[in-house]
C-alpha cells in the first residue's frame, strides 16, 4: 500500500475524526465535573424544617465557599455567599440581564480597593423556595463575571432576612416567618 492510496488517506481522516470526537466527549464530561466542583449548588435543595419554615441547604465548593445558583428577578445567576458584603452586589452585565436600574453613584471599598458602585433594587430574589422581595443592592461595574465564576455577591441586605445553621459541612439558610 502506497502513501498516495486513497483508502489510506480516507482511513487516516476517519481516525482523526474519531480522535476529535473522543476528545470532545471527554471535554464535555470533565467540563460538567469541574462546574459541579465550582458550584455544587446549581440546583438548590429546599425543604420545610420542623417549625414549618422554608430551608435551603448549601454545600461548600472545592475551595470551601458557598456558591450556588439563584433566581434574581426571574433570571438564573451564580452567587457567592458573602457575609462581608453590606448589600447584594451585581455586575453591570447581570444588572442588564435582570432589568435592574442604575441609581445614585457612591464609593465602596472592595477587596480590589475603592470603586464606584450604583444604588439599585432587586424586585425578587429566590433561593430555592425562599423568596425575598425588594432588596437593596449595588451595581458594581468592575465586578468580574466569567464562565464558572460567581456573578453576584449575596450580601447582608438579603442574608439579614435569613437564619444560618452550619452542621456536618452543610449550611442551612432558613427563612424567618
PyMOL commands that set and color helices and strands:
alter all, ss='L'
color gray80, all
select helices_A, chain A and resi 6-38+92-98+156-159
alter helices_A, ss='H'
color red, helices_A
select strands_A, chain A and resi 45-48+54-59+67-72+75-81+88-90+105-110+113-127+130-140+152-154+162-167+170-175
alter strands_A, ss='S'
color yellow, strands_A
deselect
rebuild
show_as cartoon
